[in-house]
Amino acid sequence: MESDFSITKLFLTKTVTVYTDEKDTSKKFHVNLKVMKDFYEDHDWNLFYHLFILHPDTLHKAFGFEEKEQKTSWNYVQLILFMLGMYDKFSFLYTILRNTLTSLMPEIEIGTQIIRVNGITMTEEIWEYVIYLLKLSYGEKVEKPLVFSSEEARKFFMAQQAAEAKIKKMRAKQGDAEGLIKAMLAITYKFPSISIDYLFNQTMAQIHWLQKLAAGAVSYEVNAQAFAAGNTKKGKKLDFFIK
């Protein structure tokens, strides 16, 4: 499974094409990635991302599953859409899930027991790839989903992922609540033609990329001044910050 995701393309469009069959390029569908503005203004998207992508363990506890029962995000999608959505208690979650999936994948068709996107039957493997793209666009360092040789291997891997997610969640609580706006200010300080409004309409992956360039530009200017003043080691070369 492949896609045309790239930082360069994100500056042109937030729509990514996913190819489910490397030998048949006609088997494809599109995913509309979300920008940072959506995380602050779209409550449904924010809830969806944190429940089904970042911390599905929250749903695990809410549904009362035992710790040993390794439920995946895909399990919960099916559970809510095909079983629990008919009950009043879960109707709000059903509506949020259905509407969000439609905004992410306009070609999606949700039936009574099956989900198709552009005629392709959605599987856990495809769903995990969509999650991979969403996390990638959010600036997370994630590996491309693996294909497992057996159900036991998949469960073992999911158990490891769940443990790592808990550690990551705890670390996130200790982070800087104003980290995003500070990163944006660093970018606009170095690149004045870029505005805060513009950055909020980009993905976190793009913001991270621009932040890295901004830091590199500042470092380059400091070193350039040192070179001009002759305060550098003999034989040292000044490298341009864009490589």
C-alpha positions as CSV (number, residue, x, y, z in Angstrom):
1,M,0.0,0.0,0.0
2,E,1.4,3.4,-1.0
3,S,0.3,7.1,-1.1
4,D,1.5,10.4,-2.6
5,F,2.0,12.0,0.8
6,S,4.8,14.6,0.9
7,I,5.5,17.9,2.7
8,T,5.9,19.6,-0.7
9,K,2.4,18.5,-1.9
10,L,0.8,19.6,1.4
11,F,1.5,23.2,0.5
12,L,-0.6,22.7,-2.6
13,T,-3.4,20.4,-1.4
14,K,-4.3,18.6,1.8
15,T,-5.8,15.7,-0.2
16,V,-3.7,12.5,-0.3
17,T,-4.2,9.6,-2.8
18,V,-3.9,6.1,-1.3
19,Y,-3.1,3.2,-3.7
20,T,-4.2,-0.1,-2.2
21,D,-2.7,-2.2,-5.0
22,E,0.8,-1.3,-6.3
23,K,0.2,-3.2,-9.5
24,D,-3.2,-1.7,-10.2
25,T,-3.2,2.1,-9.8
26,S,-7.0,2.3,-10.5
27,K,-7.6,0.9,-7.0
28,K,-7.2,4.1,-5.0
29,F,-9.1,6.5,-2.8
30,H,-8.6,9.9,-1.3
31,V,-8.0,11.1,2.2
32,N,-8.6,14.8,3.2
33,L,-6.1,15.7,5.9
34,K,-6.9,18.1,8.7
35,V,-5.1,21.3,9.4
36,M,-4.2,22.7,12.9
37,K,-7.2,25.1,12.8
38,D,-9.5,22.1,12.8
39,F,-8.1,20.8,16.2
40,Y,-9.2,24.1,17.8
41,E,-12.5,24.8,16.0
42,D,-13.9,21.4,15.1
43,H,-14.9,19.6,18.3
44,D,-16.1,16.5,16.5
45,W,-12.8,16.1,14.7
46,N,-10.8,16.7,17.9
47,L,-12.8,14.1,19.8
48,F,-12.5,11.6,16.9
49,Y,-8.7,12.0,16.7
50,H,-8.1,11.5,20.4
51,L,-10.5,8.6,20.8
52,F,-9.8,6.6,17.7
53,I,-6.3,7.6,16.8
54,L,-4.3,8.8,19.7
55,H,-5.8,7.0,22.7
56,P,-8.2,4.2,21.8
57,D,-7.5,2.9,25.3
58,T,-10.0,5.5,26.5
59,L,-12.7,3.7,24.6
60,H,-11.4,0.4,25.9
61,K,-12.1,1.5,29.5
62,A,-15.4,3.2,28.6
63,F,-16.8,-0.1,27.1
64,G,-15.6,-2.1,30.1
65,F,-13.2,-4.5,28.3
66,E,-10.7,-6.4,30.3
67,E,-7.0,-5.3,30.1
68,K,-6.1,-8.5,28.2
69,E,-8.6,-7.9,25.4
70,Q,-6.6,-6.0,22.8
71,K,-9.1,-4.0,20.9
72,T,-7.9,-1.9,17.9
73,S,-9.2,1.4,16.6
74,W,-10.7,-0.6,13.7
75,N,-12.6,-2.8,16.2
76,Y,-14.2,0.2,17.7
77,V,-15.1,1.7,14.4
78,Q,-17.0,-1.5,13.4
79,L,-18.5,-1.9,16.9
80,I,-20.0,1.6,16.9
81,L,-21.1,1.7,13.3
82,F,-22.6,-1.8,13.0
83,M,-23.8,-2.6,16.5
84,L,-24.0,0.2,19.1
85,G,-25.0,3.1,16.9
86,M,-28.7,2.1,17.1
87,Y,-28.8,2.8,20.9
88,D,-29.4,6.3,22.2
89,K,-26.4,6.1,24.6
90,F,-24.0,5.8,21.6
91,S,-25.9,7.7,19.0
92,F,-23.8,10.9,19.5
93,L,-20.6,8.8,19.0
94,Y,-22.1,7.1,15.9
95,T,-22.9,10.5,14.4
96,I,-19.5,12.0,15.1
97,L,-17.8,8.9,13.7
98,R,-19.9,8.7,10.5
99,N,-19.6,12.5,9.8
100,T,-15.9,12.5,10.4
101,L,-15.2,9.5,8.2
102,T,-17.2,11.2,5.4
103,S,-15.2,14.4,5.8
104,L,-11.9,12.4,5.7
105,M,-12.9,10.1,2.9
106,P,-15.6,11.7,0.7
107,E,-15.8,8.4,-1.4
108,I,-16.8,6.3,1.6
109,E,-19.9,4.2,1.7
110,I,-21.0,2.9,5.1
111,G,-23.4,-0.1,4.8
112,T,-25.0,-2.2,7.5
113,Q,-22.1,-4.6,7.8
114,I,-19.4,-3.3,5.5
115,I,-17.5,-0.1,4.7
116,R,-16.3,0.7,1.2
117,V,-14.3,3.6,-0.1
118,N,-14.4,4.2,-3.9
119,G,-15.6,0.7,-4.2
120,I,-12.7,-0.8,-2.2
121,T,-13.7,-2.8,0.9
122,M,-12.2,-1.2,4.0
123,T,-10.1,-3.6,6.0
124,E,-8.1,-3.2,9.2
125,E,-4.9,-3.0,7.1
126,I,-6.3,-0.1,5.0
127,W,-7.7,1.6,8.2
128,E,-4.3,1.4,9.8
129,Y,-2.8,3.0,6.8
130,V,-5.3,5.9,7.0
131,I,-4.4,6.4,10.7
132,Y,-0.7,6.3,9.7
133,L,-1.3,9.2,7.2
134,L,-3.3,11.2,9.8
135,K,-0.5,10.8,12.4
136,L,2.1,11.7,9.8
137,S,0.2,14.9,8.9
138,Y,0.0,15.7,12.6
139,G,3.8,15.6,12.8
140,E,4.2,12.4,14.6
141,K,7.2,10.1,13.9
142,V,5.4,6.9,12.9
143,E,6.5,3.9,11.0
144,K,4.5,2.6,8.0
145,P,2.0,-0.1,9.1
146,L,3.3,-3.7,9.1
147,V,1.7,-6.7,7.5
148,F,1.5,-9.6,10.0
149,S,2.0,-13.2,9.2
150,S,-0.4,-14.3,11.9
151,E,-3.1,-13.1,14.3
152,E,-0.8,-13.8,17.2
153,A,2.0,-11.6,15.8
154,R,-0.5,-8.8,15.3
155,K,-1.8,-9.0,18.9
156,F,1.7,-9.0,20.2
157,F,2.6,-5.9,18.2
158,M,-0.7,-4.2,19.3
159,A,0.2,-4.9,23.0
160,Q,3.6,-3.2,22.5
161,Q,1.9,-0.3,20.8
162,A,-0.6,0.1,23.6
163,A,2.2,0.2,26.2
164,E,4.1,2.8,24.2
165,A,1.0,4.9,23.8
166,K,0.5,5.1,27.5
167,I,4.0,6.4,28.0
168,K,3.5,8.9,25.2
169,K,0.3,10.1,26.8
170,M,1.9,10.7,30.2
171,R,4.7,12.6,28.5
172,A,2.3,14.8,26.6
173,K,0.7,15.9,29.8
174,Q,4.0,17.4,30.8
175,G,4.4,19.4,27.6
176,D,4.1,23.1,27.0
177,A,0.5,24.2,26.5
178,E,1.7,27.2,24.5
179,G,4.2,25.2,22.5
180,L,2.3,25.5,19.2
181,I,1.9,29.2,19.2
182,K,5.6,29.6,20.2
183,A,6.6,27.5,17.2
184,M,4.4,29.6,15.0
185,L,6.0,32.8,16.3
186,A,9.4,31.5,15.7
187,I,8.5,30.8,12.1
188,T,6.8,34.2,11.5
189,Y,9.8,36.0,13.2
190,K,12.2,34.4,10.7
191,F,9.9,34.4,7.7
192,P,7.7,37.6,8.0
193,S,5.7,36.9,4.9
194,I,4.1,33.9,6.6
195,S,1.2,34.8,8.9
196,I,-0.2,33.0,12.0
197,D,-3.5,32.6,10.1
198,Y,-1.7,30.9,7.3
199,L,0.0,28.5,9.6
200,F,-3.2,27.5,11.3
201,N,-4.4,26.4,7.9
202,Q,-1.5,24.0,7.5
203,T,-0.8,20.6,9.0
204,M,1.4,20.1,12.0
205,A,3.9,18.2,9.8
206,Q,4.3,21.4,7.7
207,I,4.7,23.5,10.9
208,H,7.4,21.2,12.2
209,W,9.2,21.4,8.8
210,L,9.0,25.3,8.8
211,Q,10.1,25.5,12.4
212,K,13.2,23.4,11.7
213,L,14.1,25.7,8.8
214,A,13.5,28.8,10.9
215,A,15.8,27.5,13.6
216,G,18.4,26.6,10.9
217,A,18.1,30.2,9.5
218,V,18.7,31.8,12.9
219,S,21.7,29.5,13.5
220,Y,23.1,30.3,10.0
221,E,22.9,34.1,10.6
222,V,24.6,33.8,14.0
223,N,27.4,31.8,12.4
224,A,27.6,34.2,9.4
225,Q,28.2,37.1,11.8
226,A,30.9,35.1,13.5
227,F,32.6,34.4,10.2
228,A,32.4,38.1,9.2
229,A,34.0,39.1,12.5
230,G,36.7,36.4,12.1
231,N,35.6,34.6,15.3
232,T,35.7,31.1,13.8
233,K,38.1,28.2,13.8
234,K,40.6,28.1,10.9
235,G,39.4,25.9,8.0
236,K,35.8,25.8,9.3
237,K,33.2,26.1,6.5
238,L,29.8,27.9,6.8
239,D,27.1,25.6,5.6
240,F,23.8,27.0,4.2
241,F,20.8,26.2,6.4
242,I,18.8,24.7,3.5
243,K,20.3,21.4,2.5
